[in-house]
C-alpha cells in the first residue's frame, strides 16, 4: 500500500493525516518531535495537545524518528511552521526519496526570500514542479479532526499528480478538488492569514459586521491584485483557496490568526499575545513577506501594510484604523 509521511504533528498535520488514514488508500505515519504526543497517537489514538478527546483513526501511527517516517514514503506531507521549512528540509534531505511527491500544507511566505512554500521545496530538494503540490482551502483543523464536512484544493502544475493526491484524500467528509494554479492557491492561503489578523483586531476593538465585511472584501481585492501580478488566475481567488479560506479564517474563533488579532485589538500588547499563544499565527511573520512581495510587484495592499505596522512597527490598532480610513477616496473596481 502507498506510504504517506506527514512531517509535523501539529493541529493541521494531525487532522490531514487522519483524513488520509480515513480515506483508506494509504499507510500513514506522522513525524513529531515530542514523544508524549507520538506516544498518545500510537497508544490512545489521540493528539491531546490539539484535539483532546477526539478519536483518531487507529491505523494512524507516529514516530519521533524522521528517517523512519520518510523511509519508503511516496508522499511527503509538510506540515511545519512556514519559517522553519527550509531548515527542516535540509535536515531531512538525505531521507526523502527523490521520486516522492512533496505536499505542502503550509500557508506562509518565507521571510527574506519572499518565496512561496513550493518554491522553497524546489530550491532545497531540487525536485521538478510535477512532484510538488499545495493543499489549501477553508480547513479549520479542529472541525476536520472531528470529521465535519470540509473541502480543499489540491494544486499541482502537473494535473495527474493533483488527481492522484485527490484520490488519496477523498473520504465521506472530506471532498478535495484539483487545480494547476499553485501560485494562486498558495498566495490565497498566505494572504488570508494577514487579513484575518486585521479582522481580529477590528473585532477586539468592538467593531461589528460592517467592519468585518469591509476588511474581508477589500482584503480579497488585495489578494487578487498581488496574485494576478505574480501570474495567478484571478478565478482561483474566487474559489475555495481564496474566498473560501478567507471567509473561514476571518469568521471563526477557531482561527489562530483571527484570535491573535482579536487579543491585540482588545488592548493586549503584542508581547502579551505572543506569550500566551501556543500555536503559530502564520500571518504575523508572513505579513512582512507579503508586503515586500507587493512592493516588488508595485501592488497596493493597505490592509497588509497596516498589519505589518501593528505587528512590527508599534502602530496601535486605533492609529492603523485611522490611517486606513483616511486613504484617498476612489471608485470600487474588482481587484482595485
C-alpha positions in Angstrom: 0.0 0.0 0.0 1.1 3.6 -0.6 3.0 5.1 2.3 2.4 8.7 3.3 4.7 10.5 5.8 3.2 13.6 7.4 6.0 15.7 8.8 4.6 17.6 11.7 2.2 16.6 14.5 0.5 20.0 15.0 -3.2 20.6 14.5 -3.3 20.7 10.7 -0.7 18.0 10.2 -2.6 15.6 12.6 -6.0 16.4 11.0 -4.8 15.9 7.5 -3.0 12.7 8.4 -6.3 11.5 9.9 -8.1 12.4 6.7 -5.7 10.3 4.6 -6.0 7.4 7.1 -9.8 7.6 7.0 -9.7 7.6 3.1 -8.1 4.1 3.4 -5.9 4.2 0.4 -2.5 4.6 2.2 -0.5 3.7 5.3 0.1 7.0 7.2 2.8 7.8 9.6 3.1 11.2 11.4 6.5 12.5 12.5 6.6 14.6 15.6 9.4 15.9 17.8 7.6 15.4 21.1 7.5 11.8 22.4 4.4 12.5 24.6 2.3 13.4 21.5 3.7 10.5 19.5 3.0 8.0 22.3 -0.6 9.3 22.6 -1.2 8.9 18.9 0.2 5.3 19.0 -1.4 4.2 22.3 -4.6 6.2 22.7 -5.2 7.2 19.1 -5.4 10.9 20.2 -3.4 14.1 20.0 -4.1 15.6 23.4 -2.2 18.8 22.7 -4.6 19.9 19.9 -7.6 17.6 19.9 -8.2 16.2 23.4 -11.0 13.6 23.4 -11.1 13.3 19.6 -10.5 9.8 18.3 -8.0 9.4 15.5 -8.0 6.5 13.0 -6.4 3.6 14.9 -4.4 2.7 11.7 -2.6 6.1 12.1 0.9 5.7 13.6 3.5 8.2 14.8 7.2 8.4 15.4 9.9 10.8 16.6 12.4 9.3 14.1 12.3 11.4 10.9 14.3 8.9 8.9 11.9 6.1 9.8 8.9 8.2 8.9 10.4 9.1 5.5 11.7 5.7 4.6 9.8 4.4 1.6 7.3 7.3 1.6 5.8 8.0 -1.8 4.1 11.2 -0.5 5.8 13.5 2.0 3.3 16.0 3.5 5.0 19.1 5.0 3.1 20.5 8.0 5.7 22.6 9.9 5.7 26.3 10.5 6.5 28.0 7.2 9.5 29.9 8.6 11.1 26.6 9.6 10.6 24.7 6.3 14.0 25.4 4.8 15.9 24.2 7.8 13.7 21.1 8.2 14.1 20.1 4.6 17.9 20.5 4.9 17.7 18.2 8.0 15.6 15.6 6.2 17.2 15.9 2.8 19.0 12.6 2.7 16.0 10.6 3.8 13.5 11.9 1.2 13.0 9.8 -1.9 13.7 12.0 -5.0 10.6 10.4 -6.7 8.3 11.2 -3.8 5.5 13.8 -4.2 6.0 16.7 -1.8 2.8 18.1 -0.4 2.7 21.5 1.3 0.1 22.2 3.9 1.8 25.5 5.0 0.2 28.9 4.4 3.0 31.3 4.6 5.7 33.3 2.7 9.4 32.9 3.7 11.0 35.9 5.3 13.9 37.4 3.4 13.5 35.4 0.2 9.7 36.1 -0.2 9.4 32.5 -1.5 6.2 30.6 -1.5 6.5 27.2 0.2 6.5 25.2 -3.1 9.4 27.4 -4.2 11.4 26.6 -1.1 10.8 22.9 -1.7 12.1 23.3 -5.3 15.2 25.1 -4.1 16.2 22.8 -1.3 15.4 19.4 -2.8 15.8 20.2 -6.5 12.7 18.2 -7.4 10.6 19.2 -10.5 7.4 21.1 -10.3 5.4 17.9 -11.2 6.3 16.5 -7.8 5.3 19.4 -5.6 1.7 20.1 -4.6 0.0 22.6 -2.3 -3.2 22.0 -0.3 -5.4 24.9 0.7 -9.0 25.9 1.4 -11.3 26.5 4.3 -9.6 24.0 6.5 -10.1 24.7 10.2 -8.2 21.8 11.7 -10.4 21.1 14.7 -13.6 20.7 12.5 -11.8 18.3 10.2 -10.4 16.3 13.1 -14.0 16.0 14.3 -14.9 14.7 10.8 -17.2 17.6 9.9 -17.8 18.1 6.2 -14.9 20.1 4.5 -13.4 20.8 1.1 -9.9 21.6 -0.1 -7.9 22.3 -3.2 -5.0 20.0 -4.3 -2.9 22.2 -6.6 0.0 21.0 -8.7 1.1 22.2 -12.2 1.1 18.6 -13.3 -2.6 17.7 -13.2 -2.2 13.9 -13.0 -0.3 14.4 -9.7 -3.1 16.6 -8.3 -5.6 13.9 -9.3 -3.6 11.2 -7.6 -3.4 13.3 -4.4 -7.2 14.0 -4.7 -8.0 10.2 -4.7 -5.6 9.7 -1.8 -7.5 12.1 0.4 -11.2 11.7 -0.6 -13.4 10.5 2.2 -17.0 10.6 3.3 -16.5 14.0 5.0 -13.5 15.5 3.1 -14.0 16.5 -0.6 -10.8 17.6 -2.4 -10.8 19.5 -5.7 -7.9 19.8 -8.1 -6.2 22.8 -9.6 -3.0 23.6 -11.5 -2.7 27.3 -10.3 -0.2 26.7 -7.5 0.6 30.5 -7.3 -3.0 31.5 -6.7 -3.6 28.7 -4.2 -0.5 29.4 -2.2 -1.0 33.2 -2.2 -4.7 32.8 -1.2 -3.6 30.7 1.8 -0.9 33.1 2.9 -2.6 36.4 2.5 -5.8 35.4 4.2 -3.8 34.9 7.4 -2.8 38.6 7.3 -6.3 39.8 6.6 -7.6 37.6 9.4 -5.3 39.4 11.8 -6.9 42.7 10.7 -10.4 41.3 11.2 -9.5 40.0 14.6 -8.1 43.5 15.6 -11.4 45.0 14.5 -13.4 42.5 16.5 -11.2 43.1 19.5 -11.8 46.8 19.2 -15.6 46.2 19.4 -16.5 46.8 15.8 -19.3 44.8 14.1 -20.2 43.1 10.9 -19.8 46.1 8.7 -16.2 46.5 9.5 -15.6 42.7 9.2 -17.3 42.6 5.8 -15.3 45.6 4.6 -12.0 44.1 5.6 -12.8 40.7 4.1 -13.9 42.2 0.8 -11.1 44.7 0.5 -8.7 42.0 1.7 -9.8 39.8 -1.1 -9.2 42.7 -3.5 -5.6 43.0 -2.2 -5.1 39.2 -2.6 -6.3 39.3 -6.2 -4.1 42.2 -7.1 -1.0 40.6 -5.8 -1.7 37.1 -7.0 -2.6 38.2 -10.6 0.6 40.4 -10.7 2.6 37.3 -9.9 1.0 35.1 -12.6 -2.1 33.6 -10.9 -5.5 33.1 -12.4 -7.9 35.6 -10.7 -10.7 33.0 -10.7 -8.6 30.9 -8.3 -9.1 33.6 -5.7 -12.9 33.4 -6.1 -12.8 29.7 -5.1 -12.1 27.6 -2.1 -8.4 28.5 -1.8 -9.2 32.2 -2.0 -12.6 33.5 -0.8 -13.5 30.2 0.9 -10.4 30.1 3.1 -10.6 33.9 3.7 -14.2 33.7 5.0 -13.5 30.7 7.2 -10.3 32.2 8.7 -11.7 35.6 9.2 -15.0 34.4 10.6 -14.1 31.6 13.0 -12.9 31.8 16.6 -11.0 28.6 15.8 -8.7 30.6 13.5 -5.4 31.3 15.4 -4.7 34.4 13.2 -8.1 36.0 13.9 -7.8 35.1 17.6 -4.3 36.7 17.8 -5.6 39.9 16.2 -8.7 39.9 18.5 -6.5 39.9 21.6 -4.3 42.6 20.2 -7.4 44.7 19.4 -8.8 44.2 22.9 -5.8 46.1 24.4 -3.2 43.4 25.0 0.4 44.2 23.9 2.0 42.2 21.1 4.3 40.6 23.6 1.4 39.6 25.9 -0.5 38.0 23.0 2.6 36.1 21.7 3.4 34.8 25.2 0.0 33.2 25.6 -0.3 31.9 22.0 0.8 28.2 21.8 0.2 27.7 18.1 1.8 29.6 15.2 -0.1 32.5 13.8 1.5 32.4 10.4 0.2 35.9 9.4 2.3 37.6 12.0 5.6 36.9 10.3 4.3 36.3 6.8 2.8 39.8 6.7 6.3 41.3 6.2 7.0 38.9 3.3 3.6 39.6 1.7 4.1 43.3 2.0 7.6 43.0 0.5 6.2 40.9 -2.4 3.6 43.7 -3.0 6.3 46.4 -3.1 8.4 44.4 -5.6 5.3 44.0 -7.8 4.2 47.6 -7.3 0.9 46.5 -5.9 -1.0 48.5 -3.2 -2.0 46.4 -0.2 -3.1 48.9 2.5 -4.6 46.4 4.9 -1.5 44.3 4.8 0.7 47.4 5.3 -1.5 48.3 8.4 -1.0 44.8 9.8 2.8 45.0 9.3 2.8 48.3 11.1 0.9 46.9 14.0 2.9 43.7 14.3 6.3 45.0 13.6 6.4 48.8 14.0 4.4 49.5 17.2 1.5 51.2 15.4 -1.6 51.0 17.7 -4.8 49.5 16.3 -6.5 52.9 16.6 -3.7 54.5 14.6 -3.9 51.7 12.0 -7.7 52.2 11.6 -7.3 56.0 11.2 -4.6 55.5 8.5 -6.8 53.1 6.6 -9.9 55.2 6.7 -8.1 58.4 5.7 -6.9 56.9 2.4 -7.8 58.8 -0.8 -11.3 58.2 -2.0 -11.6 56.2 -5.2 -14.1 54.1 -7.2 -14.5 50.5 -6.4 -13.5 48.1 -9.1 -12.8 44.4 -8.9 -9.2 43.9 -8.0 -8.6 47.6 -7.3 
